[in-house]
Amino acid sequence: MDTSNILMVKQALACHADGVYTLGGQGNSVVVDLGATLLLVDAGPGGGITDAMIAQLRASLDKPVAYIVYSHGHMGYNNGVRQWLAEAARRGDPTPQLVAHANLPARYRRYRETGGLQAYTNVRQFRSDYPATPPAHWFQMPTLTYQDRLALTGTERHVVLMHAPSETDDGTAVWIPDARTLYGSNAFIKTCPNVGSPYRIYRDPMRWAQTLERFAELAPAVLIPEFGKPVTDAAEIHEALTVPARALRYLRREVVARMNAGMSENDIINDVPLPDELFGSRFMKPTYGCAAYIMHDIWRSENGWWNRNPTDLHPAAPAKAAAAVRRALANPERVLARTRELQAAGELQLALHVIDLLASDDDGDPVSKQARELKAALCEGRAQPMTSVVSRHLYLSAADELLDRPVGAAERARGDAGYAWQ
């Protein structure tokens, strides 16, 4: 994994409460001083980044790491486990326990089974290299699992691991009671909850809301997000946990009401108002996920895959359908011209709908080539104003593919993801 990946965090060891630290890895890794030993949340993505994490920790703290807690099972966050285990062996320390929620092993097995798919989606979403066959050490299984809660006790304090279903069903939040510090895991990223991400499986928004509401009941004094700086102001912590939960419940009500009225998915997404009291909060900024994504997943929770267009119920092969549409167009140059008119008028989304009459047909003739080049330009144009980095990256990746460019090459050449977490 390279530093152009938006998930990589460059941050030295920083103290946020008595004996509670963050360390930059893939997102915020957390270190908790238990007295005679340490607890580490997330080992990092491996390679040089995890080596740097170990060096930064050891520059300040010399105690053995007793526990490595997996915040959740997404790839990358704990690719570096074996480096921490090797470090413990070099020091002559006991082997750390690897602790995770009981759902995590199934996720790891699924990722190993679908390695090619994971590479395909991750390359396009993060515009960073991922191997089609991920190495086995990326999936080091936990040695200790739990279902709902698990207390881990040191010589001077204990911490409580809490199941925090949200972005994944295997999320683990960490509550340090004596410091009133909560690490929210992937349930809390200081932006709009990442429900309904285009490439990802269903993420239950009501389950996510319940997790945030349980967090709020703890009334933490320090709230550490998966990414970005901790929140320490009491009013901001309350807003950070309650407003997203309320927003998720609001969207559920509004989408269900429209489903019951017979509206289609896209009609609903274009109809639901987003009140500023919820969606104007800085903790609902659509910089990663967005309200439209959430509504897609609410729809998906109650509907099947069919978009209700009978054409798509048993469709022809894409190439055959594209060729048939192309042959039906008496004047394909007029389609190109109308697309350019819409582009010039700033109606890029409408232009995309029009150019798809031609751009799906890839037979290599000059019109098809122009259509694909024009669609790539429209995708790049659509990417620019996007507040969601996911949407922006997917548009840019589509443009790369339409122009037969390596996906994400621009970011890798710069060595910069072009995105900063709050």
Contacts in CASP RR format, 6 or more apart in sequence:
PFRMAT RR
TARGET T0000
AUTHOR 0000-0000-0000
METHOD contacts of the structure
MODEL  1
MDTSNILMVKQALACHADGVYTLGGQGNSVVVDLGATLLLVDAGPGGGIT
DAMIAQLRASLDKPVAYIVYSHGHMGYNNGVRQWLAEAARRGDPTPQLVA
HANLPARYRRYRETGGLQAYTNVRQFRSDYPATPPAHWFQMPTLTYQDRL
ALTGTERHVVLMHAPSETDDGTAVWIPDARTLYGSNAFIKTCPNVGSPYR
IYRDPMRWAQTLERFAELAPAVLIPEFGKPVTDAAEIHEALTVPARALRY
LRREVVARMNAGMSENDIINDVPLPDELFGSRFMKPTYGCAAYIMHDIWR
SENGWWNRNPTDLHPAAPAKAAAAVRRALANPERVLARTRELQAAGELQL
ALHVIDLLASDDDGDPVSKQARELKAALCEGRAQPMTSVVSRHLYLSAAD
ELLDRPVGAAERARGDAGYAWQ
1 8 0 8 1.000
1 26 0 8 1.000
1 45 0 8 1.000
1 46 0 8 1.000
1 49 0 8 1.000
1 76 0 8 1.000
1 79 0 8 1.000
1 128 0 8 1.000
1 129 0 8 1.000
1 130 0 8 1.000
2 8 0 8 1.000
2 128 0 8 1.000
2 129 0 8 1.000
2 412 0 8 1.000
2 415 0 8 1.000
3 10 0 8 1.000
3 49 0 8 1.000
3 415 0 8 1.000
3 416 0 8 1.000
3 417 0 8 1.000
4 127 0 8 1.000
4 128 0 8 1.000
4 408 0 8 1.000
4 411 0 8 1.000
4 412 0 8 1.000
4 414 0 8 1.000
4 415 0 8 1.000
4 416 0 8 1.000
4 417 0 8 1.000
5 126 0 8 1.000
5 128 0 8 1.000
5 417 0 8 1.000
6 126 0 8 1.000
6 389 0 8 1.000
6 417 0 8 1.000
6 418 0 8 1.000
6 419 0 8 1.000
7 26 0 8 1.000
7 27 0 8 1.000
7 45 0 8 1.000
7 76 0 8 1.000
7 126 0 8 1.000
7 227 0 8 1.000
8 25 0 8 1.000
8 26 0 8 1.000
8 27 0 8 1.000
8 45 0 8 1.000
8 49 0 8 1.000
8 417 0 8 1.000
9 24 0 8 1.000
9 25 0 8 1.000
9 26 0 8 1.000
9 27 0 8 1.000
9 28 0 8 1.000
9 227 0 8 1.000
9 228 0 8 1.000
9 421 0 8 1.000
10 24 0 8 1.000
11 22 0 8 1.000
11 23 0 8 1.000
11 24 0 8 1.000
11 25 0 8 1.000
11 28 0 8 1.000
12 23 0 8 1.000
12 24 0 8 1.000
12 56 0 8 1.000
13 21 0 8 1.000
13 22 0 8 1.000
13 23 0 8 1.000
13 31 0 8 1.000
13 56 0 8 1.000
13 57 0 8 1.000
13 59 0 8 1.000
13 60 0 8 1.000
13 61 0 8 1.000
14 21 0 8 1.000
14 22 0 8 1.000
14 23 0 8 1.000
15 21 0 8 1.000
16 22 0 8 1.000
16 181 0 8 1.000
16 222 0 8 1.000
16 224 0 8 1.000
16 230 0 8 1.000
16 232 0 8 1.000
17 176 0 8 1.000
17 179 0 8 1.000
17 180 0 8 1.000
17 181 0 8 1.000
17 221 0 8 1.000
17 222 0 8 1.000
18 178 0 8 1.000
18 179 0 8 1.000
19 32 0 8 1.000
19 33 0 8 1.000
19 179 0 8 1.000
20 30 0 8 1.000
20 31 0 8 1.000
20 32 0 8 1.000
20 33 0 8 1.000
20 176 0 8 1.000
20 179 0 8 1.000
20 181 0 8 1.000
20 222 0 8 1.000
20 224 0 8 1.000
21 30 0 8 1.000
21 31 0 8 1.000
21 32 0 8 1.000
21 33 0 8 1.000
21 61 0 8 1.000
22 28 0 8 1.000
22 29 0 8 1.000
22 30 0 8 1.000
22 31 0 8 1.000
22 224 0 8 1.000
22 230 0 8 1.000
23 29 0 8 1.000
23 30 0 8 1.000
23 31 0 8 1.000
23 53 0 8 1.000
23 56 0 8 1.000
23 57 0 8 1.000
24 49 0 8 1.000
24 53 0 8 1.000
25 42 0 8 1.000
25 44 0 8 1.000
25 45 0 8 1.000
25 49 0 8 1.000
25 50 0 8 1.000
25 53 0 8 1.000
26 42 0 8 1.000
26 44 0 8 1.000
26 45 0 8 1.000
26 49 0 8 1.000
26 76 0 8 1.000
26 77 0 8 1.000
26 79 0 8 1.000
27 42 0 8 1.000
27 77 0 8 1.000
27 226 0 8 1.000
27 227 0 8 1.000
27 228 0 8 1.000
27 421 0 8 1.000
28 42 0 8 1.000
28 183 0 8 1.000
28 224 0 8 1.000
28 225 0 8 1.000
28 226 0 8 1.000
28 227 0 8 1.000
28 228 0 8 1.000
29 40 0 8 1.000
29 41 0 8 1.000
29 42 0 8 1.000
29 43 0 8 1.000
29 44 0 8 1.000
29 53 0 8 1.000
30 40 0 8 1.000
30 41 0 8 1.000
30 42 0 8 1.000
30 174 0 8 1.000
30 183 0 8 1.000
30 224 0 8 1.000
31 38 0 8 1.000
31 39 0 8 1.000
31 40 0 8 1.000
31 41 0 8 1.000
31 57 0 8 1.000
31 61 0 8 1.000
32 38 0 8 1.000
32 39 0 8 1.000
32 41 0 8 1.000
32 157 0 8 1.000
32 159 0 8 1.000
32 174 0 8 1.000
32 176 0 8 1.000
33 61 0 8 1.000
33 63 0 8 1.000
33 156 0 8 1.000
33 157 0 8 1.000
34 66 0 8 1.000
34 152 0 8 1.000
34 153 0 8 1.000
34 154 0 8 1.000
34 155 0 8 1.000
34 156 0 8 1.000
34 157 0 8 1.000
34 158 0 8 1.000
34 159 0 8 1.000
35 63 0 8 1.000
35 154 0 8 1.000
35 155 0 8 1.000
35 156 0 8 1.000
35 157 0 8 1.000
36 63 0 8 1.000
36 64 0 8 1.000
36 154 0 8 1.000
36 155 0 8 1.000
36 156 0 8 1.000
37 63 0 8 1.000
37 64 0 8 1.000
37 65 0 8 1.000
37 66 0 8 1.000
37 67 0 8 1.000
37 154 0 8 1.000
37 155 0 8 1.000
38 57 0 8 1.000
38 61 0 8 1.000
38 63 0 8 1.000
38 64 0 8 1.000
38 65 0 8 1.000
38 66 0 8 1.000
39 65 0 8 1.000
39 66 0 8 1.000
39 67 0 8 1.000
39 69 0 8 1.000
39 152 0 8 1.000
39 159 0 8 1.000
39 174 0 8 1.000
40 57 0 8 1.000
40 65 0 8 1.000
40 67 0 8 1.000
40 68 0 8 1.000
40 69 0 8 1.000
40 84 0 8 1.000
40 96 0 8 1.000
41 68 0 8 1.000
41 69 0 8 1.000
41 71 0 8 1.000
41 172 0 8 1.000
41 174 0 8 1.000
41 183 0 8 1.000
42 68 0 8 1.000
42 69 0 8 1.000
42 70 0 8 1.000
42 71 0 8 1.000
42 77 0 8 1.000
42 78 0 8 1.000
43 50 0 8 1.000
43 53 0 8 1.000
43 68 0 8 1.000
43 77 0 8 1.000
43 78 0 8 1.000
43 79 0 8 1.000
43 80 0 8 1.000
43 81 0 8 1.000
43 83 0 8 1.000
43 84 0 8 1.000
44 50 0 8 1.000
44 53 0 8 1.000
44 76 0 8 1.000
44 77 0 8 1.000
44 78 0 8 1.000
44 79 0 8 1.000
44 80 0 8 1.000
45 76 0 8 1.000
45 77 0 8 1.000
45 79 0 8 1.000
45 80 0 8 1.000
46 76 0 8 1.000
46 79 0 8 1.000
46 80 0 8 1.000
46 83 0 8 1.000
47 80 0 8 1.000
47 83 0 8 1.000
50 79 0 8 1.000
50 80 0 8 1.000
50 83 0 8 1.000
50 84 0 8 1.000
51 83 0 8 1.000
54 83 0 8 1.000
54 84 0 8 1.000
54 87 0 8 1.000
64 88 0 8 1.000
64 91 0 8 1.000
64 93 0 8 1.000
64 94 0 8 1.000
64 96 0 8 1.000
65 84 0 8 1.000
65 87 0 8 1.000
65 88 0 8 1.000
65 93 0 8 1.000
65 96 0 8 1.000
66 94 0 8 1.000
66 96 0 8 1.000
66 97 0 8 1.000
66 154 0 8 1.000
67 96 0 8 1.000
67 97 0 8 1.000
67 99 0 8 1.000
67 152 0 8 1.000
68 78 0 8 1.000
68 81 0 8 1.000
68 84 0 8 1.000
68 96 0 8 1.000
68 97 0 8 1.000
68 98 0 8 1.000
68 99 0 8 1.000
69 99 0 8 1.000
69 100 0 8 1.000
69 152 0 8 1.000
69 161 0 8 1.000
69 172 0 8 1.000
69 174 0 8 1.000
70 77 0 8 1.000
70 78 0 8 1.000
70 98 0 8 1.000
70 99 0 8 1.000
70 100 0 8 1.000
70 101 0 8 1.000
70 104 0 8 1.000
70 142 0 8 1.000
70 170 0 8 1.000
70 172 0 8 1.000
71 77 0 8 1.000
71 171 0 8 1.000
71 172 0 8 1.000
71 183 0 8 1.000
71 185 0 8 1.000
71 186 0 8 1.000
71 226 0 8 1.000
72 101 0 8 1.000
72 104 0 8 1.000
72 167 0 8 1.000
72 168 0 8 1.000
72 170 0 8 1.000
72 171 0 8 1.000
72 172 0 8 1.000
72 185 0 8 1.000
72 186 0 8 1.000
73 100 0 8 1.000
73 104 0 8 1.000
73 107 0 8 1.000
73 108 0 8 1.000
73 168 0 8 1.000
73 170 0 8 1.000
73 171 0 8 1.000
74 167 0 8 1.000
74 168 0 8 1.000
74 186 0 8 1.000
75 111 0 8 1.000
75 118 0 8 1.000
75 122 0 8 1.000
75 130 0 8 1.000
75 134 0 8 1.000
75 138 0 8 1.000
76 138 0 8 1.000
78 138 0 8 1.000
78 140 0 8 1.000
79 137 0 8 1.000
79 138 0 8 1.000
80 137 0 8 1.000
81 98 0 8 1.000
81 137 0 8 1.000
81 140 0 8 1.000
82 137 0 8 1.000
82 140 0 8 1.000
84 96 0 8 1.000
85 95 0 8 1.000
85 96 0 8 1.000
88 94 0 8 1.000
88 95 0 8 1.000
88 96 0 8 1.000
89 95 0 8 1.000
97 143 0 8 1.000
97 144 0 8 1.000
98 140 0 8 1.000
98 141 0 8 1.000
98 142 0 8 1.000
98 143 0 8 1.000
98 144 0 8 1.000
99 142 0 8 1.000
99 143 0 8 1.000
99 144 0 8 1.000
99 145 0 8 1.000
99 146 0 8 1.000
99 150 0 8 1.000
99 152 0 8 1.000
99 161 0 8 1.000
99 172 0 8 1.000
100 142 0 8 1.000
100 144 0 8 1.000
100 145 0 8 1.000
100 170 0 8 1.000
100 172 0 8 1.000
101 145 0 8 1.000
101 146 0 8 1.000
101 147 0 8 1.000
101 163 0 8 1.000
101 170 0 8 1.000
101 171 0 8 1.000
101 172 0 8 1.000
102 145 0 8 1.000
102 146 0 8 1.000
102 147 0 8 1.000
102 170 0 8 1.000
103 168 0 8 1.000
103 169 0 8 1.000
103 170 0 8 1.000
103 171 0 8 1.000
104 142 0 8 1.000
104 145 0 8 1.000
104 170 0 8 1.000
104 171 0 8 1.000
105 141 0 8 1.000
105 142 0 8 1.000
105 145 0 8 1.000
107 168 0 8 1.000
107 169 0 8 1.000
107 170 0 8 1.000
108 139 0 8 1.000
108 141 0 8 1.000
109 139 0 8 1.000
111 118 0 8 1.000
111 134 0 8 1.000
111 139 0 8 1.000
112 134 0 8 1.000
112 136 0 8 1.000
112 139 0 8 1.000
115 132 0 8 1.000
115 133 0 8 1.000
115 134 0 8 1.000
116 132 0 8 1.000
116 133 0 8 1.000
118 130 0 8 1.000
118 134 0 8 1.000
119 130 0 8 1.000
119 131 0 8 1.000
119 132 0 8 1.000
119 134 0 8 1.000
121 199 0 8 1.000
121 200 0 8 1.000
122 128 0 8 1.000
122 130 0 8 1.000
123 129 0 8 1.000
123 130 0 8 1.000
123 397 0 8 1.000
123 407 0 8 1.000
123 408 0 8 1.000
124 199 0 8 1.000
124 393 0 8 1.000
124 394 0 8 1.000
124 397 0 8 1.000
124 398 0 8 1.000
124 407 0 8 1.000
125 197 0 8 1.000
125 198 0 8 1.000
125 199 0 8 1.000
125 390 0 8 1.000
125 393 0 8 1.000
125 394 0 8 1.000
125 397 0 8 1.000
126 393 0 8 1.000
126 417 0 8 1.000
127 393 0 8 1.000
127 396 0 8 1.000
127 397 0 8 1.000
127 407 0 8 1.000
127 408 0 8 1.000
127 410 0 8 1.000
127 411 0 8 1.000
127 412 0 8 1.000
127 417 0 8 1.000
128 408 0 8 1.000
128 411 0 8 1.000
128 412 0 8 1.000
128 417 0 8 1.000
129 412 0 8 1.000
144 150 0 8 1.000
146 161 0 8 1.000
146 163 0 8 1.000
147 163 0 8 1.000
148 162 0 8 1.000
148 163 0 8 1.000
149 160 0 8 1.000
149 161 0 8 1.000
149 162 0 8 1.000
149 163 0 8 1.000
150 160 0 8 1.000
150 161 0 8 1.000
151 158 0 8 1.000
151 159 0 8 1.000
151 160 0 8 1.000
151 161 0 8 1.000
152 158 0 8 1.000
152 159 0 8 1.000
152 160 0 8 1.000
152 161 0 8 1.000
157 176 0 8 1.000
157 178 0 8 1.000
157 179 0 8 1.000
158 177 0 8 1.000
159 174 0 8 1.000
159 175 0 8 1.000
159 176 0 8 1.000
159 177 0 8 1.000
160 174 0 8 1.000
160 175 0 8 1.000
160 177 0 8 1.000
161 172 0 8 1.000
161 173 0 8 1.000
161 174 0 8 1.000
161 175 0 8 1.000
162 172 0 8 1.000
162 173 0 8 1.000
162 174 0 8 1.000
162 175 0 8 1.000
162 214 0 8 1.000
163 171 0 8 1.000
163 172 0 8 1.000
163 173 0 8 1.000
164 171 0 8 1.000
164 172 0 8 1.000
164 173 0 8 1.000
164 184 0 8 1.000
164 185 0 8 1.000
164 186 0 8 1.000
164 187 0 8 1.000
164 211 0 8 1.000
164 215 0 8 1.000
165 171 0 8 1.000
165 187 0 8 1.000
165 204 0 8 1.000
165 207 0 8 1.000
165 208 0 8 1.000
165 211 0 8 1.000
166 185 0 8 1.000
166 186 0 8 1.000
166 187 0 8 1.000
166 193 0 8 1.000
166 203 0 8 1.000
166 207 0 8 1.000
166 208 0 8 1.000
166 211 0 8 1.000
166 212 0 8 1.000
167 186 0 8 1.000
167 187 0 8 1.000
167 193 0 8 1.000
167 194 0 8 1.000
167 195 0 8 1.000
167 203 0 8 1.000
167 208 0 8 1.000
168 186 0 8 1.000
168 203 0 8 1.000
171 185 0 8 1.000
171 186 0 8 1.000
171 187 0 8 1.000
172 185 0 8 1.000
173 182 0 8 1.000
173 183 0 8 1.000
173 184 0 8 1.000
173 185 0 8 1.000
173 187 0 8 1.000
173 211 0 8 1.000
173 215 0 8 1.000
174 182 0 8 1.000
174 183 0 8 1.000
174 184 0 8 1.000
174 185 0 8 1.000
175 181 0 8 1.000
175 182 0 8 1.000
175 183 0 8 1.000
175 218 0 8 1.000
175 220 0 8 1.000
176 182 0 8 1.000
179 221 0 8 1.000
179 222 0 8 1.000
180 218 0 8 1.000
180 219 0 8 1.000
180 220 0 8 1.000
180 221 0 8 1.000
180 222 0 8 1.000
181 220 0 8 1.000
181 221 0 8 1.000
181 222 0 8 1.000
181 223 0 8 1.000
181 224 0 8 1.000
182 215 0 8 1.000
182 218 0 8 1.000
182 220 0 8 1.000
182 222 0 8 1.000
182 223 0 8 1.000
182 224 0 8 1.000
183 224 0 8 1.000
184 215 0 8 1.000
184 223 0 8 1.000
184 224 0 8 1.000
184 225 0 8 1.000
184 226 0 8 1.000
185 226 0 8 1.000
186 194 0 8 1.000
186 226 0 8 1.000
187 193 0 8 1.000
187 208 0 8 1.000
187 211 0 8 1.000
187 212 0 8 1.000
187 215 0 8 1.000
187 226 0 8 1.000
188 212 0 8 1.000
188 215 0 8 1.000
188 223 0 8 1.000
188 225 0 8 1.000
188 226 0 8 1.000
188 240 0 8 1.000
188 241 0 8 1.000
189 225 0 8 1.000
189 226 0 8 1.000
189 227 0 8 1.000
189 228 0 8 1.000
189 288 0 8 1.000
189 421 0 8 1.000
190 225 0 8 1.000
190 227 0 8 1.000
190 228 0 8 1.000
190 231 0 8 1.000
190 240 0 8 1.000
190 282 0 8 1.000
190 283 0 8 1.000
190 421 0 8 1.000
190 422 0 8 1.000
191 283 0 8 1.000
191 284 0 8 1.000
191 285 0 8 1.000
191 286 0 8 1.000
191 287 0 8 1.000
191 288 0 8 1.000
191 289 0 8 1.000
191 422 0 8 1.000
192 244 0 8 1.000
192 247 0 8 1.000
192 284 0 8 1.000
192 285 0 8 1.000
192 286 0 8 1.000
192 287 0 8 1.000
192 288 0 8 1.000
192 289 0 8 1.000
192 290 0 8 1.000
192 291 0 8 1.000
192 294 0 8 1.000
193 205 0 8 1.000
193 208 0 8 1.000
193 244 0 8 1.000
193 248 0 8 1.000
193 289 0 8 1.000
193 294 0 8 1.000
194 203 0 8 1.000
194 288 0 8 1.000
194 289 0 8 1.000
194 293 0 8 1.000
194 390 0 8 1.000
195 203 0 8 1.000
195 205 0 8 1.000
195 208 0 8 1.000
195 248 0 8 1.000
195 289 0 8 1.000
195 293 0 8 1.000
195 294 0 8 1.000
195 297 0 8 1.000
196 202 0 8 1.000
196 203 0 8 1.000
196 289 0 8 1.000
196 293 0 8 1.000
196 294 0 8 1.000
196 296 0 8 1.000
196 297 0 8 1.000
196 300 0 8 1.000
197 203 0 8 1.000
197 289 0 8 1.000
197 293 0 8 1.000
197 390 0 8 1.000
198 293 0 8 1.000
198 390 0 8 1.000
198 391 0 8 1.000
198 394 0 8 1.000
202 297 0 8 1.000
202 300 0 8 1.000
202 301 0 8 1.000
203 297 0 8 1.000
204 297 0 8 1.000
204 301 0 8 1.000
205 248 0 8 1.000
205 251 0 8 1.000
205 252 0 8 1.000
205 294 0 8 1.000
205 297 0 8 1.000
205 298 0 8 1.000
205 301 0 8 1.000
206 248 0 8 1.000
206 249 0 8 1.000
206 252 0 8 1.000
208 245 0 8 1.000
208 248 0 8 1.000
209 244 0 8 1.000
209 245 0 8 1.000
209 246 0 8 1.000
209 248 0 8 1.000
209 249 0 8 1.000
210 245 0 8 1.000
212 241 0 8 1.000
212 242 0 8 1.000
212 244 0 8 1.000
212 245 0 8 1.000
213 241 0 8 1.000
213 242 0 8 1.000
213 245 0 8 1.000
215 223 0 8 1.000
215 241 0 8 1.000
216 238 0 8 1.000
216 241 0 8 1.000
216 242 0 8 1.000
216 245 0 8 1.000
219 237 0 8 1.000
220 237 0 8 1.000
221 232 0 8 1.000
221 234 0 8 1.000
221 237 0 8 1.000
222 230 0 8 1.000
222 231 0 8 1.000
222 232 0 8 1.000
223 230 0 8 1.000
223 231 0 8 1.000
223 232 0 8 1.000
223 237 0 8 1.000
223 240 0 8 1.000
223 241 0 8 1.000
224 230 0 8 1.000
225 231 0 8 1.000
227 421 0 8 1.000
227 422 0 8 1.000
228 421 0 8 1.000
228 422 0 8 1.000
229 422 0 8 1.000
231 237 0 8 1.000
231 240 0 8 1.000
239 281 0 8 1.000
239 283 0 8 1.000
240 283 0 8 1.000
243 278 0 8 1.000
243 281 0 8 1.000
243 283 0 8 1.000
243 284 0 8 1.000
244 281 0 8 1.000
244 283 0 8 1.000
244 284 0 8 1.000
246 278 0 8 1.000
247 278 0 8 1.000
247 279 0 8 1.000
247 281 0 8 1.000
247 284 0 8 1.000
247 291 0 8 1.000
248 294 0 8 1.000
250 275 0 8 1.000
250 278 0 8 1.000
251 272 0 8 1.000
251 291 0 8 1.000
251 294 0 8 1.000
251 295 0 8 1.000
251 298 0 8 1.000
252 298 0 8 1.000
254 272 0 8 1.000
254 273 0 8 1.000
255 268 0 8 1.000
255 272 0 8 1.000
255 295 0 8 1.000
255 298 0 8 1.000
255 299 0 8 1.000
256 298 0 8 1.000
256 302 0 8 1.000
258 267 0 8 1.000
258 268 0 8 1.000
258 271 0 8 1.000
258 272 0 8 1.000
259 268 0 8 1.000
259 299 0 8 1.000
259 302 0 8 1.000
259 303 0 8 1.000
263 271 0 8 1.000
264 307 0 8 1.000
264 308 0 8 1.000
265 295 0 8 1.000
265 296 0 8 1.000
265 299 0 8 1.000
265 303 0 8 1.000
265 307 0 8 1.000
268 295 0 8 1.000
268 299 0 8 1.000
269 292 0 8 1.000
269 295 0 8 1.000
269 296 0 8 1.000
272 291 0 8 1.000
272 295 0 8 1.000
274 291 0 8 1.000
278 284 0 8 1.000
279 291 0 8 1.000
282 422 0 8 1.000
285 387 0 8 1.000
285 422 0 8 1.000
286 387 0 8 1.000
286 388 0 8 1.000
287 387 0 8 1.000
287 388 0 8 1.000
287 389 0 8 1.000
287 422 0 8 1.000
288 388 0 8 1.000
288 389 0 8 1.000
288 390 0 8 1.000
289 388 0 8 1.000
289 390 0 8 1.000
290 387 0 8 1.000
290 388 0 8 1.000
290 391 0 8 1.000
293 388 0 8 1.000
293 390 0 8 1.000
306 312 0 8 1.000
306 313 0 8 1.000
315 321 0 8 1.000
316 324 0 8 1.000
318 360 0 8 1.000
319 361 0 8 1.000
319 362 0 8 1.000
321 360 0 8 1.000
322 360 0 8 1.000
322 361 0 8 1.000
322 362 0 8 1.000
323 361 0 8 1.000
323 363 0 8 1.000
325 357 0 8 1.000
325 360 0 8 1.000
325 361 0 8 1.000
326 332 0 8 1.000
326 357 0 8 1.000
326 358 0 8 1.000
326 361 0 8 1.000
326 363 0 8 1.000
326 368 0 8 1.000
329 335 0 8 1.000
329 357 0 8 1.000
329 358 0 8 1.000
332 357 0 8 1.000
332 358 0 8 1.000
332 367 0 8 1.000
332 371 0 8 1.000
333 367 0 8 1.000
335 354 0 8 1.000
335 355 0 8 1.000
335 357 0 8 1.000
335 358 0 8 1.000
335 371 0 8 1.000
336 355 0 8 1.000
336 358 0 8 1.000
336 367 0 8 1.000
336 370 0 8 1.000
336 371 0 8 1.000
336 374 0 8 1.000
338 354 0 8 1.000
339 351 0 8 1.000
339 354 0 8 1.000
339 355 0 8 1.000
339 371 0 8 1.000
339 374 0 8 1.000
339 378 0 8 1.000
340 351 0 8 1.000
340 374 0 8 1.000
342 348 0 8 1.000
342 350 0 8 1.000
342 351 0 8 1.000
342 354 0 8 1.000
343 351 0 8 1.000
343 374 0 8 1.000
343 377 0 8 1.000
343 378 0 8 1.000
348 378 0 8 1.000
348 381 0 8 1.000
348 382 0 8 1.000
349 382 0 8 1.000
351 378 0 8 1.000
352 375 0 8 1.000
352 378 0 8 1.000
352 379 0 8 1.000
352 382 0 8 1.000
355 371 0 8 1.000
355 374 0 8 1.000
355 375 0 8 1.000
355 378 0 8 1.000
356 375 0 8 1.000
358 367 0 8 1.000
358 368 0 8 1.000
358 371 0 8 1.000
359 368 0 8 1.000
359 371 0 8 1.000
359 372 0 8 1.000
359 374 0 8 1.000
359 375 0 8 1.000
359 402 0 8 1.000
361 368 0 8 1.000
361 371 0 8 1.000
362 368 0 8 1.000
362 372 0 8 1.000
372 402 0 8 1.000
372 403 0 8 1.000
373 402 0 8 1.000
373 403 0 8 1.000
375 402 0 8 1.000
376 398 0 8 1.000
376 399 0 8 1.000
376 402 0 8 1.000
376 403 0 8 1.000
377 399 0 8 1.000
379 395 0 8 1.000
379 396 0 8 1.000
379 398 0 8 1.000
379 399 0 8 1.000
379 402 0 8 1.000
380 395 0 8 1.000
380 396 0 8 1.000
380 399 0 8 1.000
381 395 0 8 1.000
382 395 0 8 1.000
383 391 0 8 1.000
383 392 0 8 1.000
383 393 0 8 1.000
383 395 0 8 1.000
383 396 0 8 1.000
383 399 0 8 1.000
384 392 0 8 1.000
386 392 0 8 1.000
386 395 0 8 1.000
389 419 0 8 1.000
396 408 0 8 1.000
396 410 0 8 1.000
397 407 0 8 1.000
397 408 0 8 1.000
399 405 0 8 1.000
400 406 0 8 1.000
400 407 0 8 1.000
400 408 0 8 1.000
400 409 0 8 1.000
401 407 0 8 1.000
411 417 0 8 1.000
411 418 0 8 1.000
END
